[in-house]
Amino acid sequence: SSRAAPSPAQPAASAPSLAKRSAESMAATAQRRGCRGLLLISAAAALAVVAWQECDLGLGWVFGGARAPAAHSASAPANVRGSLTSMRIAGRFAAPLNLYPPAFGATKADNGLAWEVLKQGDGRKPGLQSEVLVHYKGWRSKDGELFDSSYVRNEPGRFKVSQVIPGWTQCLIDMQVGESRRLWVPGDLGYGKDTGRLEMPPTGDLVYELELIKVDDVGDNIVQGFGVAAAALVVLTLLVTTFSQEPERAEYEVNRPFSIKVWGRD
């Protein structure tokens, strides 16, 4: 008897259907990967902002720098300026007895700057590129009027050492953290020679009391901030990869998209 030739088996799915499924699968995979990439980019940006704020990167000088001392009072509300004026005779804010450098007890530089150490410090000294946290009070030498005080605002001032008045810069680079000084600043090392007008910032000779609280070096803070951001980003990447990775396909998958029987084989 003759054996009938077997008819070729038809594929379980047509070519257009297979192409459509493949395209949909690729699109879904690309969409999932795109979402992950967008999530990581957003997370990186958020971490950079957090690191900037929490690690105190000290980059304010990049966008205009710290304001020179006394700039606060120039824009202070009227009630604050009034408080400064009324505190001329208050004990804590009273002007020092020596509105000008005394003959004895003060150290004097050749350029006219003079200072007296009120309290010794034992911390680090700032450099020109450092940012410092300072509590201070400032008076006009000619009348003893208090024109600026971080104590009144209950907030220390933060400045880049190279961007304050020359008298402050010269003094700060020689101070240690924890140190307090009384500083007599001639007009040409402050805001200029006396114009005879009561203006802000104040011109003429000035006397300050400074307390150096903290020194921040910009380079150290940048490294620290990016280190924190990088570590957090690595952790976030691991979490996203762990919880959103596609499961591996089984080695022998039962529901295959199509099957073809070779001619002459079962």
C-alpha positions as CSV (number, residue, x, y, z in Angstrom):
1,S,0.0,0.0,0.0
2,S,1.2,3.4,-0.7
3,R,1.9,5.8,2.1
4,A,0.2,9.2,1.8
5,A,2.6,12.2,2.0
6,P,2.0,14.2,5.1
7,S,0.8,17.7,4.6
8,P,3.0,20.4,6.0
9,A,1.8,21.8,9.3
10,Q,0.5,25.3,9.3
11,P,2.2,27.8,11.6
12,A,0.2,28.7,14.7
13,A,0.5,32.4,13.9
14,S,0.7,34.2,10.6
15,A,3.7,36.4,9.7
16,P,1.8,39.7,10.0
17,S,0.5,38.7,13.5
18,L,4.0,37.7,14.6
19,A,5.4,41.0,13.3
20,K,2.7,42.9,15.1
21,R,3.4,41.0,18.4
22,S,7.1,41.6,18.1
23,A,6.7,45.3,17.4
24,E,4.3,45.7,20.4
25,S,6.8,43.8,22.6
26,M,9.7,46.0,21.5
27,A,7.6,49.1,22.0
28,A,6.6,48.0,25.5
29,T,10.2,47.2,26.4
30,A,11.4,50.6,25.1
31,Q,8.6,52.4,27.1
32,R,9.6,50.6,30.3
33,R,13.3,51.4,29.7
34,G,12.4,55.0,28.9
35,C,10.4,55.3,32.1
36,R,13.3,53.9,34.1
37,G,15.7,56.3,32.5
38,L,13.5,59.2,33.2
39,L,13.1,58.1,36.8
40,L,16.8,57.9,37.2
41,I,17.4,61.3,35.7
42,S,14.7,62.9,37.9
43,A,16.2,61.1,40.9
44,A,19.7,62.3,40.1
45,A,18.4,65.9,39.8
46,A,16.5,65.7,43.1
47,L,19.6,64.2,44.8
48,A,21.8,67.0,43.5
49,V,19.4,69.6,44.9
50,V,19.3,67.8,48.3
51,A,23.0,67.5,48.4
52,W,23.4,71.1,47.5
53,Q,21.1,72.2,50.4
54,E,21.9,69.6,53.0
55,C,25.7,69.4,52.5
56,D,26.1,73.2,52.4
57,L,28.1,73.3,49.2
58,G,29.0,76.9,49.7
59,L,28.5,77.8,46.0
60,G,26.5,81.0,46.6
61,W,29.5,83.0,45.4
62,V,29.1,81.5,41.9
63,F,25.8,83.3,41.4
64,G,26.9,86.7,42.6
65,G,28.7,86.1,45.9
66,A,28.1,86.9,49.5
67,R,27.0,90.4,50.2
68,A,29.4,92.7,52.0
69,P,28.6,93.3,55.7
70,A,26.1,96.1,56.3
71,A,24.3,95.4,53.0
72,H,21.5,93.9,55.1
73,S,20.7,97.2,56.9
74,A,20.5,99.1,53.6
75,S,17.5,97.0,52.6
76,A,16.1,96.3,56.1
77,P,12.5,97.2,56.9
78,A,11.9,100.5,58.6
79,N,11.1,98.8,61.9
80,V,14.4,97.0,61.8
81,R,16.3,100.1,61.0
82,G,14.5,101.8,63.9
83,S,15.5,99.0,66.2
84,L,19.1,99.5,65.3
85,T,18.9,103.2,66.0
86,S,17.1,102.8,69.3
87,M,19.7,100.2,70.4
88,R,22.5,102.7,70.5
89,I,22.2,103.0,74.2
90,A,21.2,99.4,75.0
91,G,23.9,97.6,77.0
92,R,24.5,94.6,74.7
93,F,24.5,96.8,71.6
94,A,26.1,99.9,73.0
95,A,29.0,101.3,71.1
96,P,32.4,100.5,72.5
97,L,34.1,103.2,74.5
98,N,36.9,103.4,71.9
99,L,35.3,104.3,68.7
100,Y,38.7,104.9,67.3
101,P,41.9,102.8,67.8
102,P,43.3,103.3,71.3
103,A,46.9,104.3,71.8
104,F,47.6,101.2,73.8
105,G,46.1,97.7,73.6
106,A,45.3,97.5,69.9
107,T,47.4,96.0,67.1
108,K,47.8,98.4,64.2
109,A,48.7,97.6,60.5
110,D,50.5,99.9,58.2
111,N,47.4,100.6,56.2
112,G,45.5,102.0,59.2
113,L,43.5,98.8,60.1
114,A,43.6,98.1,63.9
115,W,42.2,95.3,66.0
116,E,42.0,94.0,69.5
117,V,41.5,90.3,70.4
118,L,38.5,90.0,72.7
119,K,38.5,86.2,72.9
120,Q,41.1,83.7,71.7
121,G,40.1,81.0,69.2
122,D,41.5,77.5,68.7
123,G,40.1,76.5,65.4
124,R,41.1,76.7,61.8
125,K,41.9,79.9,59.9
126,P,40.0,80.7,56.7
127,G,41.6,81.3,53.3
128,L,40.6,83.8,50.6
129,Q,38.3,81.3,48.9
130,S,36.7,80.2,52.2
131,E,33.2,81.0,53.3
132,V,32.8,82.1,56.9
133,L,29.9,82.2,59.3
134,V,30.3,85.3,61.4
135,H,28.3,87.1,64.2
136,Y,29.0,90.8,64.1
137,K,28.0,94.3,65.2
138,G,29.0,97.5,63.4
139,W,29.0,101.2,64.5
140,R,29.9,104.5,62.9
141,S,33.0,105.8,64.6
142,K,31.9,109.5,64.3
143,D,28.6,109.1,66.2
144,G,28.5,105.6,67.7
145,E,25.4,104.7,65.8
146,L,24.8,100.9,65.4
147,F,24.2,100.5,61.6
148,D,24.2,96.7,61.4
149,S,24.0,93.6,63.6
150,S,23.6,90.0,62.9
151,Y,22.5,89.6,66.6
152,V,19.5,91.8,65.9
153,R,18.5,89.5,63.0
154,N,19.3,86.5,65.2
155,E,21.2,85.0,62.3
156,P,24.9,85.0,61.6
157,G,26.2,86.3,58.3
158,R,27.7,84.0,55.7
159,F,30.3,85.6,53.5
160,K,33.1,84.6,51.1
161,V,36.3,86.1,52.6
162,S,37.4,87.6,49.3
163,Q,34.1,89.4,48.7
164,V,33.7,91.5,51.9
165,I,35.2,94.9,52.6
166,P,39.0,94.9,52.5
167,G,39.3,95.6,56.2
168,W,37.2,92.4,57.0
169,T,39.3,90.3,54.5
170,Q,42.5,91.4,56.1
171,C,41.2,90.6,59.6
172,L,39.4,87.3,58.8
173,I,42.3,85.5,57.2
174,D,44.2,86.0,60.5
175,M,41.4,84.8,62.8
176,Q,40.8,81.3,64.2
177,V,37.3,79.7,64.6
178,G,36.0,80.7,68.1
179,E,37.9,84.0,68.1
180,S,36.3,87.4,68.7
181,R,37.9,90.7,67.7
182,R,37.1,94.4,67.8
183,L,38.1,95.9,64.5
184,W,38.6,99.5,63.6
185,V,38.3,100.0,59.8
186,P,39.3,103.3,58.2
187,G,37.1,104.5,55.4
188,D,39.3,103.5,52.5
189,L,39.3,99.9,53.8
190,G,35.5,100.0,54.2
191,Y,32.9,101.7,52.1
192,G,34.9,104.8,51.3
193,K,35.8,108.1,52.9
194,D,33.1,110.0,54.9
195,T,30.7,111.8,52.6
196,G,29.1,113.7,55.5
197,R,25.7,112.0,54.8
198,L,23.9,109.3,56.8
199,E,23.7,106.7,54.0
200,M,23.9,103.0,53.6
201,P,26.3,101.4,53.4
202,P,28.0,103.8,55.8
203,T,31.0,105.7,54.7
204,G,33.9,106.9,56.9
205,D,35.6,105.1,59.7
206,L,33.8,102.1,61.3
207,V,34.2,99.9,64.3
208,Y,33.1,96.3,64.3
209,E,33.0,93.4,66.7
210,L,33.4,90.0,65.0
211,E,33.0,86.5,66.2
212,L,34.2,83.8,63.8
213,I,31.9,80.8,64.2
214,K,32.7,78.5,61.3
215,V,34.9,78.1,58.2
216,D,33.8,76.3,55.1
217,D,36.2,75.5,52.2
218,V,34.3,75.4,48.9
219,G,36.4,72.5,47.5
220,D,35.8,70.3,50.5
221,N,32.0,70.9,50.4
222,I,31.8,70.2,46.7
223,V,33.5,66.8,47.1
224,Q,31.3,66.0,50.1
225,G,28.1,67.0,48.4
226,F,28.8,65.0,45.2
227,G,29.9,62.1,47.2
228,V,26.6,62.0,49.1
229,A,24.7,62.4,45.8
230,A,26.6,59.7,44.1
231,A,26.1,57.2,46.9
232,A,22.4,57.9,47.1
233,L,22.1,57.6,43.3
234,V,23.8,54.2,43.4
235,V,21.4,53.0,46.1
236,L,18.4,54.3,44.1
237,T,19.7,52.6,40.9
238,L,19.9,49.3,42.7
239,L,16.4,49.7,44.1
240,V,14.9,50.6,40.7
241,T,16.8,47.7,39.0
242,T,15.7,45.2,41.7
243,F,12.0,46.0,41.8
244,S,11.4,46.8,38.1
245,Q,13.6,44.3,36.2
246,E,11.7,42.1,33.8
247,P,11.6,38.4,34.9
248,E,13.7,36.1,32.9
249,R,12.0,33.9,30.3
250,A,11.8,30.2,31.2
251,E,14.3,28.0,29.4
252,Y,11.4,25.9,28.1
253,E,8.4,28.0,27.6
254,V,5.1,26.3,27.0
255,N,3.2,29.0,25.3
256,R,5.5,29.8,22.4
257,P,4.3,32.5,20.0
258,F,4.3,29.9,17.1
259,S,5.5,26.4,16.2
260,I,6.6,24.8,12.9
261,K,6.8,21.2,12.2
262,V,9.6,20.2,9.8
263,W,8.5,18.2,6.9
264,G,8.8,14.5,7.5
265,R,9.2,14.8,11.3
266,D,6.7,14.3,14.1
